[in-house]
């Protein structure tokens, strides 16, 4: 032990306390012999800041006690962010998109009627406007459904897609009937 104290320039009186928990690898002349590597881990101050090292660790690398503290901190941070209005529960985001989709859908469906009332449309113009707005509604709905598909696929209480569950309360899934080439569809 006195050799270790000399090598690491430490006080021989405090050395046994600092070496506590290290298992000797043998004995020489009646004295315990330790592996230098294990002794050094207790006696040498790291060449980096421990706090910085821990900060760079992933949650999986943290010791159990710190891991618990990490997740408690994450939970507290999420609660604070939610309270400040910077974090929205996914259900609220989905519900907001449902309201937005419904508003956009209704507006798009009324565009042709508004133009007809204000300017007048020929049958060809009416069919063109209807086809374009129907395609825009369909694309918007598909993209919205696609965006939330992964969210609902990963939920244990999966009850359908965002559009099926929240967006369309009429029960028809917001489907736009397919029009024949020369047929006008009232929506």
C-alpha positions as a Markdown table, in Angstrom:
| # | Residue | x | y | z |
|---|---|---|---|---|
| 1 | Unk | 0.0 | 0.0 | 0.0 |
| 2 | Unk | 2.8 | 2.4 | 0.7 |
| 3 | Unk | 4.2 | 1.9 | -2.8 |
| 4 | Unk | 0.7 | 2.7 | -4.2 |
| 5 | Unk | 0.6 | 5.8 | -2.0 |
| 6 | Unk | 4.0 | 6.9 | -3.3 |
| 7 | Unk | 3.1 | 6.2 | -7.0 |
| 8 | Unk | -0.1 | 8.2 | -6.8 |
| 9 | Unk | 1.2 | 10.9 | -4.4 |
| 10 | Unk | -1.5 | 10.3 | -1.9 |
| 11 | Unk | -1.6 | 10.1 | 1.9 |
| 12 | Unk | -0.9 | 6.6 | 3.1 |
| 13 | Unk | -3.4 | 7.1 | 6.0 |
| 14 | Unk | -6.4 | 7.8 | 3.7 |
| 15 | Unk | -5.4 | 5.2 | 1.2 |
| 16 | Unk | -7.1 | 2.2 | 2.8 |
| 17 | Unk | -10.4 | 4.1 | 2.8 |
| 18 | Unk | -10.1 | 5.1 | -0.9 |
| 19 | Unk | -9.1 | 1.5 | -1.8 |
| 20 | Unk | -12.2 | 0.1 | 0.0 |
| 21 | Unk | -14.2 | -2.3 | -2.2 |
| 22 | Unk | -11.3 | -3.2 | -4.5 |
| 23 | Unk | -10.4 | -6.9 | -4.3 |
| 24 | Unk | -6.7 | -7.6 | -4.0 |
| 25 | Unk | -5.3 | -9.7 | -6.8 |
| 26 | Unk | -2.9 | -11.5 | -4.5 |
| 27 | Unk | -0.3 | -11.1 | -1.7 |
| 28 | Unk | 3.4 | -10.4 | -1.8 |
| 29 | Unk | 5.5 | -10.7 | 1.3 |
| 30 | Unk | 2.4 | -10.7 | 3.4 |
| 31 | Unk | 1.0 | -7.5 | 1.9 |
| 32 | Unk | -2.1 | -7.2 | -0.4 |
| 33 | Unk | -1.3 | -6.6 | -4.1 |
| 34 | Unk | -3.7 | -4.6 | -6.2 |
| 35 | Unk | -4.0 | -4.2 | -10.0 |
| 36 | Unk | -2.7 | -0.8 | -10.9 |
| 37 | Unk | -5.7 | -0.2 | -13.2 |
| 38 | Unk | -8.2 | -0.8 | -10.4 |
| 39 | Unk | -6.2 | 1.3 | -7.9 |
| 40 | Unk | -5.8 | 4.1 | -10.4 |
| 41 | Unk | -9.6 | 4.3 | -10.9 |
| 42 | Unk | -9.9 | 5.3 | -7.2 |
| 43 | Unk | -6.8 | 7.4 | -6.8 |
| 44 | Unk | -6.4 | 9.5 | -10.0 |
| 45 | Unk | -8.6 | 12.4 | -10.6 |
| 46 | Unk | -10.1 | 12.0 | -14.1 |
| 47 | Unk | -8.8 | 14.3 | -16.8 |
| 48 | Unk | -12.3 | 15.5 | -17.6 |
| 49 | Unk | -15.3 | 16.9 | -15.6 |
| 50 | Unk | -17.4 | 14.1 | -14.3 |
| 51 | Unk | -20.6 | 16.2 | -14.6 |
| 52 | Unk | -19.8 | 16.8 | -18.3 |
| 53 | Unk | -19.1 | 13.1 | -18.8 |
| 54 | Unk | -22.4 | 12.1 | -17.2 |
| 55 | Unk | -24.3 | 14.8 | -19.2 |
| 56 | Unk | -23.0 | 13.2 | -22.4 |
| 57 | Unk | -24.1 | 9.7 | -21.4 |
| 58 | Unk | -27.3 | 8.2 | -22.9 |
| 59 | Unk | -30.1 | 7.3 | -20.5 |
| 60 | Unk | -29.2 | 3.6 | -21.0 |
| 61 | Unk | -25.7 | 4.1 | -19.8 |
| 62 | Unk | -26.6 | 5.8 | -16.6 |
| 63 | Unk | -26.5 | 3.9 | -13.3 |
| 64 | Unk | -30.0 | 3.0 | -12.0 |
| 65 | Unk | -30.2 | 5.8 | -9.5 |
| 66 | Unk | -29.2 | 8.4 | -12.0 |
| 67 | Unk | -31.4 | 6.8 | -14.6 |
| 68 | Unk | -34.4 | 7.3 | -12.3 |
| 69 | Unk | -33.4 | 10.9 | -11.7 |
| 70 | Unk | -33.0 | 11.5 | -15.5 |
| 71 | Unk | -36.6 | 10.2 | -16.2 |
| 72 | Unk | -38.0 | 12.2 | -13.3 |
| 73 | Unk | -36.3 | 15.3 | -14.7 |
| 74 | Unk | -37.7 | 14.5 | -18.2 |
| 75 | Unk | -41.2 | 14.1 | -16.7 |
| 76 | Unk | -40.9 | 17.4 | -14.8 |
| 77 | Unk | -39.6 | 19.2 | -17.9 |
| 78 | Unk | -42.5 | 17.8 | -20.0 |
| 79 | Unk | -45.0 | 18.9 | -17.4 |
| 80 | Unk | -43.5 | 22.4 | -17.3 |
| 81 | Unk | -43.5 | 22.6 | -21.1 |
| 82 | Unk | -47.1 | 21.5 | -21.3 |
| 83 | Unk | -48.0 | 24.0 | -18.6 |
| 84 | Unk | -46.3 | 26.8 | -20.6 |
| 85 | Unk | -48.2 | 25.7 | -23.8 |
| 86 | Unk | -45.0 | 24.6 | -25.6 |
| 87 | Unk | -45.9 | 20.9 | -25.5 |
| 88 | Unk | -49.2 | 19.5 | -26.7 |
| 89 | Unk | -50.4 | 16.0 | -26.1 |
| 90 | Unk | -50.6 | 14.1 | -29.4 |
| 91 | Unk | -54.4 | 13.6 | -28.9 |
| 92 | Unk | -54.8 | 17.4 | -28.8 |
| 93 | Unk | -52.7 | 17.9 | -32.0 |
| 94 | Unk | -54.8 | 15.2 | -33.8 |
| 95 | Unk | -58.0 | 16.8 | -32.7 |
| 96 | Unk | -56.8 | 20.2 | -33.9 |
| 97 | Unk | -55.9 | 18.8 | -37.3 |
| 98 | Unk | -59.4 | 17.2 | -37.4 |
| 99 | Unk | -61.0 | 20.6 | -36.9 |
| 100 | Unk | -58.7 | 22.1 | -39.5 |
| 101 | Unk | -59.3 | 19.4 | -42.0 |
| 102 | Unk | -63.1 | 19.7 | -41.6 |
| 103 | Unk | -62.9 | 23.5 | -42.0 |
| 104 | Unk | -60.7 | 23.2 | -45.1 |
| 105 | Unk | -63.0 | 20.5 | -46.5 |
| 106 | Unk | -66.1 | 22.6 | -46.1 |
| 107 | Unk | -64.5 | 25.7 | -47.6 |
| 108 | Unk | -63.3 | 23.7 | -50.6 |
| 109 | Unk | -66.7 | 22.2 | -51.1 |
| 110 | Unk | -68.3 | 25.7 | -51.1 |
| 111 | Unk | -65.8 | 27.3 | -53.5 |
| 112 | Unk | -67.6 | 26.2 | -56.6 |
| 113 | Unk | -71.0 | 27.3 | -55.3 |
| 114 | Unk | -69.6 | 30.7 | -54.3 |
| 115 | Unk | -68.1 | 31.2 | -57.7 |
| 116 | Unk | -71.3 | 30.1 | -59.4 |
| 117 | Unk | -73.3 | 32.5 | -57.3 |
| 118 | Unk | -71.0 | 35.5 | -57.8 |
| 119 | Unk | -69.9 | 35.0 | -61.4 |
| 120 | Unk | -71.9 | 32.2 | -63.0 |
| 121 | Unk | -70.3 | 29.1 | -64.4 |
| 122 | Unk | -70.8 | 27.0 | -67.4 |
| 123 | Unk | -71.3 | 23.2 | -66.9 |
| 124 | Unk | -67.7 | 22.6 | -68.1 |
| 125 | Unk | -66.3 | 25.2 | -65.6 |
| 126 | Unk | -68.4 | 23.8 | -62.8 |
| 127 | Unk | -67.2 | 20.2 | -63.5 |
| 128 | Unk | -63.6 | 21.5 | -63.7 |
| 129 | Unk | -63.8 | 23.4 | -60.4 |
| 130 | Unk | -65.5 | 20.4 | -58.7 |
| 131 | Unk | -62.9 | 18.0 | -60.0 |
| 132 | Unk | -60.0 | 20.2 | -58.8 |
| 133 | Unk | -61.5 | 20.8 | -55.3 |
| 134 | Unk | -62.4 | 17.1 | -54.9 |
| 135 | Unk | -58.9 | 16.2 | -55.8 |
| 136 | Unk | -57.5 | 18.7 | -53.4 |
| 137 | Unk | -59.7 | 17.4 | -50.6 |
| 138 | Unk | -58.8 | 13.9 | -51.3 |
| 139 | Unk | -55.0 | 14.7 | -51.3 |
| 140 | Unk | -55.3 | 16.7 | -48.1 |
| 141 | Unk | -57.1 | 13.8 | -46.4 |
| 142 | Unk | -54.6 | 11.2 | -47.6 |
| 143 | Unk | -51.6 | 13.3 | -46.5 |
| 144 | Unk | -53.3 | 14.0 | -43.1 |
| 145 | Unk | -54.1 | 10.3 | -42.6 |
| 146 | Unk | -50.6 | 9.3 | -43.7 |
| 147 | Unk | -49.1 | 11.7 | -41.2 |
| 148 | Unk | -50.9 | 10.2 | -38.2 |
| 149 | Unk | -50.8 | 6.6 | -39.4 |
| 150 | Unk | -47.6 | 5.8 | -37.4 |
| 151 | Unk | -49.0 | 7.4 | -34.3 |
| 152 | Unk | -52.1 | 5.2 | -34.4 |
| 153 | Unk | -50.2 | 2.1 | -35.4 |
| 154 | Unk | -48.1 | 2.4 | -32.3 |
| 155 | Unk | -50.9 | 2.9 | -29.8 |
| 156 | Unk | -52.2 | 0.0 | -27.7 |
| 157 | Unk | -55.7 | 1.3 | -27.9 |
| 158 | Unk | -55.7 | 1.7 | -31.7 |
| 159 | Unk | -59.2 | 2.6 | -32.8 |
| 160 | Unk | -58.7 | 3.6 | -36.4 |
| 161 | Unk | -56.9 | 6.3 | -38.3 |
| 162 | Unk | -57.0 | 10.0 | -37.4 |
| 163 | Unk | -59.4 | 10.7 | -40.1 |
| 164 | Unk | -61.7 | 7.8 | -39.3 |
| 165 | Unk | -61.8 | 8.6 | -35.6 |
| 166 | Unk | -61.6 | 12.4 | -35.5 |
| 167 | Unk | -61.7 | 14.2 | -38.8 |
| 168 | Unk | -65.0 | 13.0 | -40.2 |
| 169 | Unk | -67.9 | 12.9 | -37.8 |
| 170 | Unk | -70.5 | 12.3 | -40.6 |
| 171 | Unk | -69.7 | 8.6 | -40.8 |
| 172 | Unk | -68.8 | 8.4 | -44.5 |
| 173 | Unk | -65.0 | 8.7 | -43.9 |
| 174 | Unk | -65.0 | 11.9 | -45.9 |
| 175 | Unk | -65.0 | 9.9 | -49.1 |
| 176 | Unk | -65.5 | 11.8 | -52.3 |
| 177 | Unk | -67.6 | 9.8 | -54.8 |
| 178 | Unk | -65.9 | 9.0 | -58.0 |
| 179 | Unk | -67.4 | 10.9 | -60.9 |
| 180 | Unk | -67.9 | 9.4 | -64.3 |
| 181 | Unk | -66.1 | 11.4 | -67.0 |
| 182 | Unk | -69.1 | 13.4 | -68.0 |
| 183 | Unk | -71.1 | 13.1 | -64.7 |
| 184 | Unk | -71.4 | 15.9 | -62.2 |
| 185 | Unk | -71.5 | 14.8 | -58.6 |
| 186 | Unk | -73.2 | 16.9 | -55.9 |
| 187 | Unk | -71.3 | 16.8 | -52.7 |
